[in-house]
Amino acid sequence: MSNFSTLTEMAALARKKLNKGDWDYLIGAADTETSLRRNRAGLDSWAFLPRILTDVSNVEYSTELLDQRLRIPVILPPIGSIQAFTDAGAIDVARAAAEFGTLQILSSSCSPDFESVAMEVQGPRIYQLYLTGDEGWMDSQIDRAIKSGYRGFCLTADTQVYSRRERDIVKGYLPQQAREAIEANGGQTMSDQGALNYQSTMTWETVRHIKGKFDIPLMVKGVMSPVDARQCVEAGVDVIYVSNHGGRQLDHSIACIDALPDVVKAVDGRRPVLVDGGFMRGADVVKALCLGATAVGVGRFEALAVAAGGYEGLVRALQILEREVAITMALLGAATLGDLNPELLQRQEGATGHQYLSAFPLLDENYFT
Ligand SMILES: Cc1cc2nc3c(=O)[nH]c(=O)nc-3n(C[C@H](O)[C@H](O)[C@H](O)COP(=O)(O)O)c2cc1C
C-alpha cells in the first residue's frame, strides 16, 4: 500500500500504524535528545539564496557511489530491527532499493540476515557489521559478505557502547529481535553485552587490518571530526560517512550538517563523503549537496516509509523525495549537481520549532487525521 502523495501523509500513516513502543524506538534518541533536535535545527538554519535565469528545463541529479548508480544522491542507511516497522524487514528495503535505484546499507542487527537478503533480492548492497566477536569472527563475517555479493563493508564507529534511550528504558521496550534473542538464550539477557564490549575495542588498527586483508571497499560511519576524516583517508578508508547516529548515541553532539563542511574540506575530494542526521525532505538533501556531500542517508525516513506502506511505500516515498530534489534544484537555478555550491546557502534563524517532526509541521495541527 503506497496511497500517499506527500511525505507528511507518509509520516502520519506510519505514526498511525506503529504501536507506541515501536514508534518511540524509531523517533527517539539518547538522553535529552538534544543531538536529535540539533540535527534538525542545523538543517533548518541553512537557507537558500537562489540564482535566476538559468535554463533548468532538464535537471540532472543522478550520481554514483562505489561504481553504483544512484538515481538520486540518497542512500538507505542501516536500520537495526527494521522488522519492527514492516513484517518483511530488510527484504522490503532491499526490494525498494533495487526497484528505485539506490544503495541499501544493511545492518547486522536486523532480520532477515545479510545472507538471506542477498539470496532473496538481487542488487548492490553494503553490509554494516556491529562487532559481536573477536577478529577471527569479524574476518569470517566479511568473507561471507563478500561471498554473498556485498559491494562494500561498513564499520559504524559511533557505537562503542550502547546509549541510554529514555523512551525505551521507561517502557522496558526491546525491539522484537532482541526479545527473540533473549528467548533463544533461555531468557537470559542478551549476548548484547558481549556485542557492546567488542564494539568498544575497535580502533584504527581494526581499519588497517580490514584494509590489509580484504578487497572490499570500506566505509566508516560516524565520522564527525575533520581530524578523523583525514585519518580515514590516510588509512585507505574508501567512503567517509558523517553521522551522529541520528542523535541516538552521543547526546549534545553538533548537527551532522554542521560537521559536514569541515569534513569535506579535510577530505578535499579524495573520497566520497556521505552524511545523515535529520534529512527528511528534498530541500534537506540539496543543502548537503551544496555543502559538498556526495550523497545523503535518510534513516528514519526509510523506516517511516516502510512502516507506512512496506516496500511500495518506500519506493513511493523515494519518488516524492526525487520530485522535491528536482524542484528545489530547478528553483535554485541549478541544472546539474555541479551547479550546487555553498554560495547558494546562507545561515538564518530556523523557521520552525526545532524538533524531529519539524519537517512535518502540519502533523502538529492534526491536519491529516
Ligand atoms: C531505528 C533505528 C535503528 C538504527 N540502527 C542502526 C544500525 O543497526 N547500524 C547503524 O550503523 N546505524 C543505525 N541507525 C542509525 C542510522 O543508520 C542513521 O545513521 C540515522 O538514522 C540517521 O539519522 P536520521 O534517522 O535522522 O536520518 C539506526 C537508526 C534508527 C532510527
PDBQT file of the ligand as one rigid body, heavy atoms in Angstrom, charges set to zero:
ROOT
HETATM    1  C1  LIG A 401      15.573   2.594  14.454  1.00  0.00    +0.000 C 
HETATM    2  C2  LIG A 401      16.991   2.870  14.064  1.00  0.00    +0.000 A 
HETATM    3  C3  LIG A 401      17.909   1.822  14.042  1.00  0.00    +0.000 A 
HETATM    4  C4  LIG A 401      19.231   2.063  13.656  1.00  0.00    +0.000 A 
HETATM    5  N1  LIG A 401      20.118   1.021  13.584  1.00  0.00    +0.000 NA
HETATM    6  C5  LIG A 401      21.370   1.237  13.129  1.00  0.00    +0.000 A 
HETATM    7  C6  LIG A 401      22.262   0.137  12.936  1.00  0.00    +0.000 A 
HETATM    8  O1  LIG A 401      21.926  -1.019  13.134  1.00  0.00    +0.000 OA
HETATM    9  N2  LIG A 401      23.508   0.431  12.497  1.00  0.00    +0.000 N 
HETATM   10  C7  LIG A 401      23.931   1.728  12.234  1.00  0.00    +0.000 A 
HETATM   11  O2  LIG A 401      25.075   1.933  11.837  1.00  0.00    +0.000 OA
HETATM   12  N3  LIG A 401      23.092   2.763  12.403  1.00  0.00    +0.000 NA
HETATM   13  C8  LIG A 401      21.832   2.556  12.817  1.00  0.00    +0.000 A 
HETATM   14  N4  LIG A 401      20.969   3.611  12.936  1.00  0.00    +0.000 N 
HETATM   15  C9  LIG A 401      21.403   4.937  12.530  1.00  0.00    +0.000 C 
HETATM   16  C10 LIG A 401      21.092   5.160  11.043  1.00  0.00    +0.000 C 
HETATM   17  O3  LIG A 401      21.870   4.327  10.238  1.00  0.00    +0.000 OA
HETATM   18  C11 LIG A 401      21.362   6.616  10.636  1.00  0.00    +0.000 C 
HETATM   19  O4  LIG A 401      22.680   6.958  10.949  1.00  0.00    +0.000 OA
HETATM   20  C12 LIG A 401      20.385   7.591  11.293  1.00  0.00    +0.000 C 
HETATM   21  O5  LIG A 401      19.082   7.043  11.316  1.00  0.00    +0.000 OA
HETATM   22  C13 LIG A 401      20.399   8.895  10.549  1.00  0.00    +0.000 C 
HETATM   23  O6  LIG A 401      19.584   9.820  11.147  1.00  0.00    +0.000 OA
HETATM   24  P1  LIG A 401      18.060  10.069  10.707  1.00  0.00    +0.000 P 
HETATM   25  O7  LIG A 401      17.277   8.934  11.275  1.00  0.00    +0.000 OA
HETATM   26  O8  LIG A 401      17.755  11.364  11.338  1.00  0.00    +0.000 OA
HETATM   27  O9  LIG A 401      18.028  10.077   9.207  1.00  0.00    +0.000 OA
HETATM   28  C14 LIG A 401      19.645   3.386  13.310  1.00  0.00    +0.000 A 
HETATM   29  C15 LIG A 401      18.716   4.428  13.330  1.00  0.00    +0.000 A 
HETATM   30  C16 LIG A 401      17.401   4.166  13.678  1.00  0.00    +0.000 A 
HETATM   31  C17 LIG A 401      16.421   5.304  13.656  1.00  0.00    +0.000 C 
ENDROOT
TORSDOF 0
